[in-house]
Amino acid sequence: MFEKPEEARMTEEETAKYGREIDAKNALYENVVVEDSVNALSADEIPPPISEEEIKRRVGEQNYKNTKDSGVMNSINS
């Protein structure tokens, strides 16, 4: 796609070209049809909640402690 150093500014032509490329890329995904059966999980397919010990094992104990003790609200997408 577009390659330029981060601190460099784009020209008007580069900006327009970049915008057209992004629009074309997004258009590929706009009208995608996904069958309902592909995404739907039945109640018996939903995994049970994981334990705090399993969370510690997956993210690392220090990361778990830092997040738990920080008191900062995390991003919902993190």
Secondary structure, DSSP 8 states (H G I E B T S, - for coil): -----TTS---HHHHHHHHHHHHHHHHHHHT----HHHH---TTTS-----HHHHHHHH-HHHHHHHHHH-----TT-
